[in-house]
């Protein structure tokens, strides 16, 4: 068997995302996925659904990019 892409691996195991952690416990492997989809950013469908429920851009970005800090560049009016 050849190498798999991240997407092929995710699909083969039925994982929600390619962004995951593995834990080994005896003969058991536990996968913990982070987010949904391809693991490289924001789901347009999910962001749209959040906006439809009234979430602002800052809340949406905080949901998808945990730990990131949103800053307004100097000289830009808000």
mmCIF file of the N, C-alpha and C atoms, coordinates in Angstrom:
data_MODEL
# 
_entry.id   MODEL 
# 
loop_
_atom_site.group_PDB 
_atom_site.id 
_atom_site.type_symbol 
_atom_site.label_atom_id 
_atom_site.label_alt_id 
_atom_site.label_comp_id 
_atom_site.label_asym_id 
_atom_site.label_entity_id 
_atom_site.label_seq_id 
_atom_site.pdbx_PDB_ins_code 
_atom_site.Cartn_x 
_atom_site.Cartn_y 
_atom_site.Cartn_z 
_atom_site.occupancy 
_atom_site.B_iso_or_equiv 
_atom_site.pdbx_formal_charge 
_atom_site.auth_seq_id 
_atom_site.auth_comp_id 
_atom_site.auth_asym_id 
_atom_site.auth_atom_id 
_atom_site.pdbx_PDB_model_num 
ATOM 1   N N  . UNK A 1 1  ? 0.848   -1.183 0.000  1.00 0.00 ? 1  UNK A N  1 
ATOM 2   C CA . UNK A 1 1  ? 0.000   0.000  0.000  1.00 0.00 ? 1  UNK A CA 1 
ATOM 3   C C  . UNK A 1 1  ? 0.886   1.236  0.000  1.00 0.00 ? 1  UNK A C  1 
ATOM 4   N N  . UNK A 1 2  ? 0.534   2.208  -0.829 1.00 0.00 ? 2  UNK A N  1 
ATOM 5   C CA . UNK A 1 2  ? 1.311   3.433  -0.932 1.00 0.00 ? 2  UNK A CA 1 
ATOM 6   C C  . UNK A 1 2  ? 0.932   4.438  0.139  1.00 0.00 ? 2  UNK A C  1 
ATOM 7   N N  . UNK A 1 3  ? 1.571   5.578  0.072  1.00 0.00 ? 3  UNK A N  1 
ATOM 8   C CA . UNK A 1 3  ? 1.291   6.654  1.023  1.00 0.00 ? 3  UNK A CA 1 
ATOM 9   C C  . UNK A 1 3  ? -0.088  7.247  0.758  1.00 0.00 ? 3  UNK A C  1 
ATOM 10  N N  . UNK A 1 4  ? -0.722  7.735  1.813  1.00 0.00 ? 4  UNK A N  1 
ATOM 11  C CA . UNK A 1 4  ? -2.025  8.381  1.707  1.00 0.00 ? 4  UNK A CA 1 
ATOM 12  C C  . UNK A 1 4  ? -1.868  9.877  1.931  1.00 0.00 ? 4  UNK A C  1 
ATOM 13  N N  . UNK A 1 5  ? -2.696  10.659 1.260  1.00 0.00 ? 5  UNK A N  1 
ATOM 14  C CA . UNK A 1 5  ? -2.756  12.082 1.583  1.00 0.00 ? 5  UNK A CA 1 
ATOM 15  C C  . UNK A 1 5  ? -3.517  12.229 2.899  1.00 0.00 ? 5  UNK A C  1 
ATOM 16  N N  . UNK A 1 6  ? -3.447  13.406 3.498  1.00 0.00 ? 6  UNK A N  1 
ATOM 17  C CA . UNK A 1 6  ? -4.194  13.654 4.729  1.00 0.00 ? 6  UNK A CA 1 
ATOM 18  C C  . UNK A 1 6  ? -5.684  13.473 4.533  1.00 0.00 ? 6  UNK A C  1 
ATOM 19  N N  . UNK A 1 7  ? -6.195  13.933 3.396  1.00 0.00 ? 7  UNK A N  1 
ATOM 20  C CA . UNK A 1 7  ? -7.623  13.803 3.107  1.00 0.00 ? 7  UNK A CA 1 
ATOM 21  C C  . UNK A 1 7  ? -8.015  12.346 2.930  1.00 0.00 ? 7  UNK A C  1 
ATOM 22  N N  . UNK A 1 8  ? -7.192  11.570 2.251  1.00 0.00 ? 8  UNK A N  1 
ATOM 23  C CA . UNK A 1 8  ? -7.480  10.144 2.077  1.00 0.00 ? 8  UNK A CA 1 
ATOM 24  C C  . UNK A 1 8  ? -7.484  9.415  3.421  1.00 0.00 ? 8  UNK A C  1 
ATOM 25  N N  . UNK A 1 9  ? -6.532  9.761  4.279  1.00 0.00 ? 9  UNK A N  1 
ATOM 26  C CA . UNK A 1 9  ? -6.449  9.156  5.610  1.00 0.00 ? 9  UNK A CA 1 
ATOM 27  C C  . UNK A 1 9  ? -7.689  9.500  6.422  1.00 0.00 ? 9  UNK A C  1 
ATOM 28  N N  . UNK A 1 10 ? -8.087  10.767 6.398  1.00 0.00 ? 10 UNK A N  1 
ATOM 29  C CA . UNK A 1 10 ? -9.276  11.218 7.131  1.00 0.00 ? 10 UNK A CA 1 
ATOM 30  C C  . UNK A 1 10 ? -10.510 10.460 6.663  1.00 0.00 ? 10 UNK A C  1 
ATOM 31  N N  . UNK A 1 11 ? -10.671 10.355 5.369  1.00 0.00 ? 11 UNK A N  1 
ATOM 32  C CA . UNK A 1 11 ? -11.844 9.662  4.816  1.00 0.00 ? 11 UNK A CA 1 
ATOM 33  C C  . UNK A 1 11 ? -11.821 8.166  5.149  1.00 0.00 ? 11 UNK A C  1 
ATOM 34  N N  . UNK A 1 12 ? -10.651 7.554  5.061  1.00 0.00 ? 12 UNK A N  1 
ATOM 35  C CA . UNK A 1 12 ? -10.541 6.113  5.318  1.00 0.00 ? 12 UNK A CA 1 
ATOM 36  C C  . UNK A 1 12 ? -10.953 5.771  6.746  1.00 0.00 ? 12 UNK A C  1 
ATOM 37  N N  . UNK A 1 13 ? -10.640 6.660  7.695  1.00 0.00 ? 13 UNK A N  1 
ATOM 38  C CA . UNK A 1 13 ? -10.967 6.410  9.098  1.00 0.00 ? 13 UNK A CA 1 
ATOM 39  C C  . UNK A 1 13 ? -12.264 7.080  9.536  1.00 0.00 ? 13 UNK A C  1 
ATOM 40  N N  . UNK A 1 14 ? -12.867 7.850  8.658  1.00 0.00 ? 14 UNK A N  1 
ATOM 41  C CA . UNK A 1 14 ? -14.106 8.532  9.010  1.00 0.00 ? 14 UNK A CA 1 
ATOM 42  C C  . UNK A 1 14 ? -13.907 9.648  10.013 1.00 0.00 ? 14 UNK A C  1 
ATOM 43  N N  . UNK A 1 15 ? -12.744 10.301 9.977  1.00 0.00 ? 15 UNK A N  1 
ATOM 44  C CA . UNK A 1 15 ? -12.466 11.403 10.900 1.00 0.00 ? 15 UNK A CA 1 
ATOM 45  C C  . UNK A 1 15 ? -13.102 12.685 10.390 1.00 0.00 ? 15 UNK A C  1 
ATOM 46  N N  . UNK A 1 16 ? -13.439 13.600 11.310 1.00 0.00 ? 16 UNK A N  1 
ATOM 47  C CA . UNK A 1 16 ? -14.049 14.875 10.930 1.00 0.00 ? 16 UNK A CA 1 
ATOM 48  C C  . UNK A 1 16 ? -13.045 15.817 10.283 1.00 0.00 ? 16 UNK A C  1 
ATOM 49  N N  . UNK A 1 17 ? -11.768 15.645 10.573 1.00 0.00 ? 17 UNK A N  1 
ATOM 50  C CA . UNK A 1 17 ? -10.772 16.613 10.132 1.00 0.00 ? 17 UNK A CA 1 
ATOM 51  C C  . UNK A 1 17 ? -9.421  15.936 9.978  1.00 0.00 ? 17 UNK A C  1 
ATOM 52  N N  . UNK A 1 18 ? -8.556  16.541 9.192  1.00 0.00 ? 18 UNK A N  1 
ATOM 53  C CA . UNK A 1 18 ? -7.176  16.069 9.112  1.00 0.00 ? 18 UNK A CA 1 
ATOM 54  C C  . UNK A 1 18 ? -6.338  16.660 10.243 1.00 0.00 ? 18 UNK A C  1 
ATOM 55  N N  . UNK A 1 19 ? -6.914  17.561 11.013 1.00 0.00 ? 19 UNK A N  1 
ATOM 56  C CA . UNK A 1 19 ? -6.242  18.143 12.170 1.00 0.00 ? 19 UNK A CA 1 
ATOM 57  C C  . UNK A 1 19 ? -6.615  17.287 13.379 1.00 0.00 ? 19 UNK A C  1 
ATOM 58  N N  . UNK A 1 20 ? -5.720  16.351 13.750 1.00 0.00 ? 20 UNK A N  1 
ATOM 59  C CA . UNK A 1 20 ? -6.057  15.415 14.815 1.00 0.00 ? 20 UNK A CA 1 
ATOM 60  C C  . UNK A 1 20 ? -4.830  15.070 15.656 1.00 0.00 ? 20 UNK A C  1 
ATOM 61  N N  . UNK A 1 21 ? -5.112  14.493 16.818 1.00 0.00 ? 21 UNK A N  1 
ATOM 62  C CA . UNK A 1 21 ? -4.089  13.951 17.704 1.00 0.00 ? 21 UNK A CA 1 
ATOM 63  C C  . UNK A 1 21 ? -4.377  12.467 17.873 1.00 0.00 ? 21 UNK A C  1 
ATOM 64  N N  . UNK A 1 22 ? -3.323  11.668 18.044 1.00 0.00 ? 22 UNK A N  1 
ATOM 65  C CA . UNK A 1 22 ? -3.484  10.237 18.285 1.00 0.00 ? 22 UNK A CA 1 
ATOM 66  C C  . UNK A 1 22 ? -2.951  9.902  19.668 1.00 0.00 ? 22 UNK A C  1 
ATOM 67  N N  . UNK A 1 23 ? -3.640  9.020  20.343 1.00 0.00 ? 23 UNK A N  1 
ATOM 68  C CA . UNK A 1 23 ? -3.199  8.533  21.648 1.00 0.00 ? 23 UNK A CA 1 
ATOM 69  C C  . UNK A 1 23 ? -3.201  7.012  21.591 1.00 0.00 ? 23 UNK A C  1 
ATOM 70  N N  . UNK A 1 24 ? -2.137  6.404  22.074 1.00 0.00 ? 24 UNK A N  1 
ATOM 71  C CA . UNK A 1 24 ? -2.036  4.946  22.095 1.00 0.00 ? 24 UNK A CA 1 
ATOM 72  C C  . UNK A 1 24 ? -2.244  4.463  23.516 1.00 0.00 ? 24 UNK A C  1 
ATOM 73  N N  . UNK A 1 25 ? -3.154  3.508  23.674 1.00 0.00 ? 25 UNK A N  1 
ATOM 74  C CA . UNK A 1 25 ? -3.457  2.934  24.974 1.00 0.00 ? 25 UNK A CA 1 
ATOM 75  C C  . UNK A 1 25 ? -3.553  1.420  24.803 1.00 0.00 ? 25 UNK A C  1 
ATOM 76  N N  . UNK A 1 26 ? -2.458  0.720  25.093 1.00 0.00 ? 26 UNK A N  1 
ATOM 77  C CA . UNK A 1 26 ? -2.431  -0.720 24.855 1.00 0.00 ? 26 UNK A CA 1 
ATOM 78  C C  . UNK A 1 26 ? -2.547  -0.995 23.369 1.00 0.00 ? 26 UNK A C  1 
ATOM 79  N N  . UNK A 1 27 ? -3.550  -1.764 22.985 1.00 0.00 ? 27 UNK A N  1 
ATOM 80  C CA . UNK A 1 27 ? -3.785  -2.074 21.573 1.00 0.00 ? 27 UNK A CA 1 
ATOM 81  C C  . UNK A 1 27 ? -4.800  -1.124 20.938 1.00 0.00 ? 27 UNK A C  1 
ATOM 82  N N  . UNK A 1 28 ? -5.169  -0.072 21.664 1.00 0.00 ? 28 UNK A N  1 
ATOM 83  C CA . UNK A 1 28 ? -6.174  0.869  21.193 1.00 0.00 ? 28 UNK A CA 1 
ATOM 84  C C  . UNK A 1 28 ? -5.516  2.167  20.738 1.00 0.00 ? 28 UNK A C  1 
ATOM 85  N N  . UNK A 1 29 ? -6.004  2.705  19.632 1.00 0.00 ? 29 UNK A N  1 
ATOM 86  C CA . UNK A 1 29 ? -5.566  4.015  19.151 1.00 0.00 ? 29 UNK A CA 1 
ATOM 87  C C  . UNK A 1 29 ? -6.766  4.945  19.222 1.00 0.00 ? 29 UNK A C  1 
ATOM 88  N N  . UNK A 1 30 ? -6.596  6.060  19.898 1.00 0.00 ? 30 UNK A N  1 
ATOM 89  C CA . UNK A 1 30 ? -7.672  7.039  20.058 1.00 0.00 ? 30 UNK A CA 1 
ATOM 90  C C  . UNK A 1 30 ? -7.331  8.261  19.219 1.00 0.00 ? 30 UNK A C  1 
ATOM 91  N N  . UNK A 1 31 ? -8.261  8.674  18.354 1.00 0.00 ? 31 UNK A N  1 
ATOM 92  C CA . UNK A 1 31 ? -8.098  9.867  17.536 1.00 0.00 ? 31 UNK A CA 1 
ATOM 93  C C  . UNK A 1 31 ? -8.964  10.974 18.111 1.00 0.00 ? 31 UNK A C  1 
ATOM 94  N N  . UNK A 1 32 ? -8.386  12.136 18.305 1.00 0.00 ? 32 UNK A N  1 
ATOM 95  C CA . UNK A 1 32 ? -9.139  13.318 18.725 1.00 0.00 ? 32 UNK A CA 1 
ATOM 96  C C  . UNK A 1 32 ? -8.973  14.356 17.623 1.00 0.00 ? 32 UNK A C  1 
ATOM 97  N N  . UNK A 1 33 ? -10.070 14.655 16.944 1.00 0.00 ? 33 UNK A N  1 
ATOM 98  C CA . UNK A 1 33 ? -9.994  15.632 15.861 1.00 0.00 ? 33 UNK A CA 1 
ATOM 99  C C  . UNK A 1 33 ? -10.244 17.032 16.395 1.00 0.00 ? 33 UNK A C  1 
ATOM 100 N N  . UNK A 1 34 ? -9.701  17.985 15.682 1.00 0.00 ? 34 UNK A N  1 
ATOM 101 C CA . UNK A 1 34 ? -9.855  19.398 16.021 1.00 0.00 ? 34 UNK A CA 1 
ATOM 102 C C  . UNK A 1 34 ? -10.525 20.057 14.829 1.00 0.00 ? 34 UNK A C  1 
ATOM 103 N N  . UNK A 1 35 ? -11.752 20.504 15.004 1.00 0.00 ? 35 UNK A N  1 
ATOM 104 C CA . UNK A 1 35 ? -12.473 21.157 13.918 1.00 0.00 ? 35 UNK A CA 1 
ATOM 105 C C  . UNK A 1 35 ? -13.100 20.156 12.964 1.00 0.00 ? 35 UNK A C  1 
ATOM 106 N N  . UNK A 1 36 ? -13.455 20.661 11.803 1.00 0.00 ? 36 UNK A N  1 
ATOM 107 C CA . UNK A 1 36 ? -14.092 19.873 10.762 1.00 0.00 ? 36 UNK A CA 1 
ATOM 108 C C  . UNK A 1 36 ? -13.411 20.177 9.435  1.00 0.00 ? 36 UNK A C  1 
ATOM 109 N N  . UNK A 1 37 ? -13.505 19.272 8.499  1.00 0.00 ? 37 UNK A N  1 
ATOM 110 C CA . UNK A 1 37 ? -13.034 19.551 7.141  1.00 0.00 ? 37 UNK A CA 1 
ATOM 111 C C  . UNK A 1 37 ? -11.581 19.254 6.925  1.00 0.00 ? 37 UNK A C  1 
ATOM 112 N N  . UNK A 1 38 ? -10.909 20.142 6.215  1.00 0.00 ? 38 UNK A N  1 
ATOM 113 C CA . UNK A 1 38 ? -9.550  19.886 5.759  1.00 0.00 ? 38 UNK A CA 1 
ATOM 114 C C  . UNK A 1 38 ? -8.475  20.268 6.759  1.00 0.00 ? 38 UNK A C  1 
ATOM 115 N N  . UNK A 1 39 ? -8.839  20.918 7.849  1.00 0.00 ? 39 UNK A N  1 
ATOM 116 C CA . UNK A 1 39 ? -7.872  21.223 8.894  1.00 0.00 ? 39 UNK A CA 1 
ATOM 117 C C  . UNK A 1 39 ? -6.982  22.404 8.616  1.00 0.00 ? 39 UNK A C  1 
ATOM 118 N N  . UNK A 1 40 ? -7.339  23.249 7.679  1.00 0.00 ? 40 UNK A N  1 
ATOM 119 C CA . UNK A 1 40 ? -6.480  24.388 7.384  1.00 0.00 ? 40 UNK A CA 1 
ATOM 120 C C  . UNK A 1 40 ? -7.201  25.720 7.524  1.00 0.00 ? 40 UNK A C  1 
ATOM 121 N N  . UNK A 1 41 ? -8.323  25.747 8.182  1.00 0.00 ? 41 UNK A N  1 
ATOM 122 C CA . UNK A 1 41 ? -8.967  27.037 8.355  1.00 0.00 ? 41 UNK A CA 1 
ATOM 123 C C  . UNK A 1 41 ? -10.445 26.975 8.596  1.00 0.00 ? 41 UNK A C  1 
ATOM 124 N N  . UNK A 1 42 ? -11.122 27.973 8.081  1.00 0.00 ? 42 UNK A N  1 
ATOM 125 C CA . UNK A 1 42 ? -12.513 28.209 8.388  1.00 0.00 ? 42 UNK A CA 1 
ATOM 126 C C  . UNK A 1 42 ? -13.446 27.565 7.364  1.00 0.00 ? 42 UNK A C  1 
ATOM 127 N N  . UNK A 1 43 ? -14.484 26.946 7.858  1.00 0.00 ? 43 UNK A N  1 
ATOM 128 C CA . UNK A 1 43 ? -15.542 26.399 7.010  1.00 0.00 ? 43 UNK A CA 1 
ATOM 129 C C  . UNK A 1 43 ? -16.450 27.537 6.576  1.00 0.00 ? 43 UNK A C  1 
ATOM 130 N N  . UNK A 1 44 ? -16.572 27.755 5.281  1.00 0.00 ? 44 UNK A N  1 
ATOM 131 C CA . UNK A 1 44 ? -17.436 28.817 4.784  1.00 0.00 ? 44 UNK A CA 1 
ATOM 132 C C  . UNK A 1 44 ? -18.896 28.550 5.162  1.00 0.00 ? 44 UNK A C  1 
ATOM 133 N N  . UNK A 1 45 ? -19.300 27.293 5.089  1.00 0.00 ? 45 UNK A N  1 
ATOM 134 C CA . UNK A 1 45 ? -20.676 26.934 5.441  1.00 0.00 ? 45 UNK A CA 1 
ATOM 135 C C  . UNK A 1 45 ? -20.932 27.168 6.922  1.00 0.00 ? 45 UNK A C  1 
ATOM 136 N N  . UNK A 1 46 ? -19.981 26.744 7.753  1.00 0.00 ? 46 UNK A N  1 
ATOM 137 C CA . UNK A 1 46 ? -20.129 26.930 9.192  1.00 0.00 ? 46 UNK A CA 1 
ATOM 138 C C  . UNK A 1 46 ? -20.123 28.401 9.586  1.00 0.00 ? 46 UNK A C  1 
ATOM 139 N N  . UNK A 1 47 ? -19.240 29.190 8.975  1.00 0.00 ? 47 UNK A N  1 
ATOM 140 C CA . UNK A 1 47 ? -19.180 30.620 9.264  1.00 0.00 ? 47 UNK A CA 1 
ATOM 141 C C  . UNK A 1 47 ? -20.472 31.302 8.839  1.00 0.00 ? 47 UNK A C  1 
ATOM 142 N N  . UNK A 1 48 ? -21.003 30.897 7.699  1.00 0.00 ? 48 UNK A N  1 
ATOM 143 C CA . UNK A 1 48 ? -22.260 31.467 7.219  1.00 0.00 ? 48 UNK A CA 1 
ATOM 144 C C  . UNK A 1 48 ? -23.398 31.142 8.187  1.00 0.00 ? 48 UNK A C  1 
ATOM 145 N N  . UNK A 1 49 ? -23.428 29.907 8.686  1.00 0.00 ? 49 UNK A N  1 
ATOM 146 C CA . UNK A 1 49 ? -24.467 29.505 9.642  1.00 0.00 ? 49 UNK A CA 1 
ATOM 147 C C  . UNK A 1 49 ? -24.342 30.302 10.937 1.00 0.00 ? 49 UNK A C  1 
ATOM 148 N N  . UNK A 1 50 ? -23.124 30.525 11.410 1.00 0.00 ? 50 UNK A N  1 
ATOM 149 C CA . UNK A 1 50 ? -22.921 31.326 12.619 1.00 0.00 ? 50 UNK A CA 1 
ATOM 150 C C  . UNK A 1 50 ? -23.411 32.755 12.402 1.00 0.00 ? 50 UNK A C  1 
ATOM 151 N N  . UNK A 1 51 ? -23.081 33.324 11.236 1.00 0.00 ? 51 UNK A N  1 
ATOM 152 C CA . UNK A 1 51 ? -23.512 34.686 10.928 1.00 0.00 ? 51 UNK A CA 1 
ATOM 153 C C  . UNK A 1 51 ? -25.034 34.769 10.864 1.00 0.00 ? 51 UNK A C  1 
ATOM 154 N N  . UNK A 1 52 ? -25.670 33.748 10.301 1.00 0.00 ? 52 UNK A N  1 
ATOM 155 C CA . UNK A 1 52 ? -27.130 33.719 10.210 1.00 0.00 ? 52 UNK A CA 1 
ATOM 156 C C  . UNK A 1 52 ? -27.773 33.690 11.595 1.00 0.00 ? 52 UNK A C  1 
ATOM 157 N N  . UNK A 1 53 ? -27.050 33.128 12.570 1.00 0.00 ? 53 UNK A N  1 
ATOM 158 C CA . UNK A 1 53 ? -27.553 33.096 13.955 1.00 0.00 ? 53 UNK A CA 1 
ATOM 159 C C  . UNK A 1 53 ? -27.180 34.351 14.728 1.00 0.00 ? 53 UNK A C  1 
ATOM 160 N N  . UNK A 1 54 ? -26.527 35.308 14.042 1.00 0.00 ? 54 UNK A N  1 
ATOM 161 C CA . UNK A 1 54 ? -26.232 36.592 14.683 1.00 0.00 ? 54 UNK A CA 1 
ATOM 162 C C  . UNK A 1 54 ? -24.804 36.768 15.170 1.00 0.00 ? 54 UNK A C  1 
ATOM 163 N N  . UNK A 1 55 ? -23.927 35.810 14.927 1.00 0.00 ? 55 UNK A N  1 
ATOM 164 C CA . UNK A 1 55 ? -22.536 35.945 15.370 1.00 0.00 ? 55 UNK A CA 1 
ATOM 165 C C  . UNK A 1 55 ? -21.829 37.017 14.541 1.00 0.00 ? 55 UNK A C  1 
ATOM 166 N N  . UNK A 1 56 ? -21.010 37.803 15.187 1.00 0.00 ? 56 UNK A N  1 
ATOM 167 C CA . UNK A 1 56 ? -20.215 38.812 14.493 1.00 0.00 ? 56 UNK A CA 1 
ATOM 168 C C  . UNK A 1 56 ? -18.938 38.204 13.947 1.00 0.00 ? 56 UNK A C  1 
ATOM 169 N N  . UNK A 1 57 ? -18.245 38.968 13.100 1.00 0.00 ? 57 UNK A N  1 
ATOM 170 C CA . UNK A 1 57 ? -17.009 38.464 12.505 1.00 0.00 ? 57 UNK A CA 1 
ATOM 171 C C  . UNK A 1 57 ? -15.983 38.076 13.559 1.00 0.00 ? 57 UNK A C  1 
ATOM 172 N N  . UNK A 1 58 ? -15.919 38.840 14.665 1.00 0.00 ? 58 UNK A N  1 
ATOM 173 C CA . UNK A 1 58 ? -14.934 38.542 15.706 1.00 0.00 ? 58 UNK A CA 1 
ATOM 174 C C  . UNK A 1 58 ? -15.233 37.212 16.397 1.00 0.00 ? 58 UNK A C  1 
ATOM 175 N N  . UNK A 1 59 ? -16.506 36.925 16.632 1.00 0.00 ? 59 UNK A N  1 
ATOM 176 C CA . UNK A 1 59 ? -16.891 35.657 17.256 1.00 0.00 ? 59 UNK A CA 1 
ATOM 177 C C  . UNK A 1 59 ? -16.607 34.478 16.316 1.00 0.00 ? 59 UNK A C  1 
ATOM 178 N N  . UNK A 1 60 ? -16.899 34.676 15.031 1.00 0.00 ? 60 UNK A N  1 
ATOM 179 C CA . UNK A 1 60 ? -16.662 33.627 14.043 1.00 0.00 ? 60 UNK A CA 1 
ATOM 180 C C  . UNK A 1 60 ? -15.166 33.333 13.926 1.00 0.00 ? 60 UNK A C  1 
ATOM 181 N N  . UNK A 1 61 ? -14.359 34.376 13.835 1.00 0.00 ? 61 UNK A N  1 
ATOM 182 C CA . UNK A 1 61 ? -12.912 34.167 13.727 1.00 0.00 ? 61 UNK A CA 1 
ATOM 183 C C  . UNK A 1 61 ? -12.349 33.512 14.982 1.00 0.00 ? 61 UNK A C  1 
ATOM 184 N N  . UNK A 1 62 ? -12.831 33.902 16.161 1.00 0.00 ? 62 UNK A N  1 
ATOM 185 C CA . UNK A 1 62 ? -12.358 33.303 17.409 1.00 0.00 ? 62 UNK A CA 1 
ATOM 186 C C  . UNK A 1 62 ? -12.713 31.823 17.479 1.00 0.00 ? 62 UNK A C  1 
ATOM 187 N N  . UNK A 1 63 ? -13.873 31.436 16.917 1.00 0.00 ? 63 UNK A N  1 
ATOM 188 C CA . UNK A 1 63 ? -14.291 30.038 16.919 1.00 0.00 ? 63 UNK A CA 1 
ATOM 189 C C  . UNK A 1 63 ? -13.355 29.191 16.064 1.00 0.00 ? 63 UNK A C  1 
ATOM 190 N N  . UNK A 1 64 ? -13.013 29.680 14.880 1.00 0.00 ? 64 UNK A N  1 
ATOM 191 C CA . UNK A 1 64 ? -12.209 28.893 13.944 1.00 0.00 ? 64 UNK A CA 1 
ATOM 192 C C  . UNK A 1 64 ? -10.702 29.016 14.169 1.00 0.00 ? 64 UNK A C  1 
ATOM 193 N N  . UNK A 1 65 ? -10.265 30.117 14.722 1.00 0.00 ? 65 UNK A N  1 
ATOM 194 C CA . UNK A 1 65 ? -8.827  30.335 14.907 1.00 0.00 ? 65 UNK A CA 1 
ATOM 195 C C  . UNK A 1 65 ? -8.535  30.570 16.382 1.00 0.00 ? 65 UNK A C  1 
ATOM 196 N N  . UNK A 1 66 ? -8.734  29.499 17.173 1.00 0.00 ? 66 UNK A N  1 
ATOM 197 C CA . UNK A 1 66 ? -8.545  29.607 18.618 1.00 0.00 ? 66 UNK A CA 1 
ATOM 198 C C  . UNK A 1 66 ? -7.123  30.035 18.941 1.00 0.00 ? 66 UNK A C  1 
ATOM 199 N N  . UNK A 1 67 ? -7.001  30.920 19.890 1.00 0.00 ? 67 UNK A N  1 
ATOM 200 C CA . UNK A 1 67 ? -5.692  31.403 20.305 1.00 0.00 ? 67 UNK A CA 1 
ATOM 201 C C  . UNK A 1 67 ? -5.189  32.582 19.497 1.00 0.00 ? 67 UNK A C  1 
ATOM 202 N N  . UNK A 1 68 ? -5.831  32.878 18.378 1.00 0.00 ? 68 UNK A N  1 
ATOM 203 C CA . UNK A 1 68 ? -5.413  34.028 17.562 1.00 0.00 ? 68 UNK A CA 1 
ATOM 204 C C  . UNK A 1 68 ? -5.942  35.307 18.198 1.00 0.00 ? 68 UNK A C  1 
ATOM 205 N N  . UNK A 1 69 ? -5.240  36.382 17.979 1.00 0.00 ? 69 UNK A N  1 
ATOM 206 C CA . UNK A 1 69 ? -5.649  37.671 18.513 1.00 0.00 ? 69 UNK A CA 1 
ATOM 207 C C  . UNK A 1 69 ? -5.996  38.592 17.355 1.00 0.00 ? 69 UNK A C  1 
ATOM 208 N N  . UNK A 1 70 ? -7.185  39.155 17.403 1.00 0.00 ? 70 UNK A N  1 
ATOM 209 C CA . UNK A 1 70 ? -7.649  40.047 16.355 1.00 0.00 ? 70 UNK A CA 1 
ATOM 210 C C  . UNK A 1 70 ? -7.237  41.466 16.688 1.00 0.00 ? 70 UNK A C  1 
ATOM 211 N N  . UNK A 1 71 ? -6.491  42.098 15.803 1.00 0.00 ? 71 UNK A N  1 
ATOM 212 C CA . UNK A 1 71 ? -6.028  43.474 16.027 1.00 0.00 ? 71 UNK A CA 1 
ATOM 213 C C  . UNK A 1 71 ? -6.335  44.321 14.800 1.00 0.00 ? 71 UNK A C  1 
ATOM 214 N N  . UNK A 1 72 ? -6.629  45.586 15.043 1.00 0.00 ? 72 UNK A N  1 
ATOM 215 C CA . UNK A 1 72 ? -6.836  46.538 13.970 1.00 0.00 ? 72 UNK A CA 1 
ATOM 216 C C  . UNK A 1 72 ? -5.480  47.187 13.690 1.00 0.00 ? 72 UNK A C  1 
ATOM 217 N N  . UNK A 1 73 ? -5.027  47.162 12.429 1.00 0.00 ? 73 UNK A N  1 
ATOM 218 C CA . UNK A 1 73 ? -3.733  47.773 12.105 1.00 0.00 ? 73 UNK A CA 1 
ATOM 219 C C  . UNK A 1 73 ? -3.732  49.274 12.407 1.00 0.00 ? 73 UNK A C  1 
ATOM 220 N N  . UNK A 1 74 ? -2.597  49.788 12.783 1.00 0.00 ? 74 UNK A N  1 
ATOM 221 C CA . UNK A 1 74 ? -2.459  51.222 13.059 1.00 0.00 ? 74 UNK A CA 1 
ATOM 222 C C  . UNK A 1 74 ? -2.872  52.002 11.825 1.00 0.00 ? 74 UNK A C  1 
ATOM 223 N N  . UNK A 1 75 ? -3.628  53.080 12.052 1.00 0.00 ? 75 UNK A N  1 
ATOM 224 C CA . UNK A 1 75 ? -4.052  53.936 10.953 1.00 0.00 ? 75 UNK A CA 1 
ATOM 225 C C  . UNK A 1 75 ? -5.329  53.503 10.274 1.00 0.00 ? 75 UNK A C  1 
ATOM 226 N N  . UNK A 1 76 ? -5.921  52.379 10.703 1.00 0.00 ? 76 UNK A N  1 
ATOM 227 C CA . UNK A 1 76 ? -7.167  51.905 10.100 1.00 0.00 ? 76 UNK A CA 1 
ATOM 228 C C  . UNK A 1 76 ? -8.318  52.268 11.024 1.00 0.00 ? 76 UNK A C  1 
ATOM 229 N N  . UNK A 1 77 ? -9.287  52.981 10.479 1.00 0.00 ? 77 UNK A N  1 
ATOM 230 C CA . UNK A 1 77 ? -10.457 53.378 11.279 1.00 0.00 ? 77 UNK A CA 1 
ATOM 231 C C  . UNK A 1 77 ? -11.426 52.215 11.364 1.00 0.00 ? 77 UNK A C  1 
ATOM 232 N N  . UNK A 1 78 ? -12.023 52.068 12.539 1.00 0.00 ? 78 UNK A N  1 
ATOM 233 C CA . UNK A 1 78 ? -12.998 50.992 12.730 1.00 0.00 ? 78 UNK A CA 1 
ATOM 234 C C  . UNK A 1 78 ? -14.393 51.553 12.732 1.00 0.00 ? 78 UNK A C  1 
# 
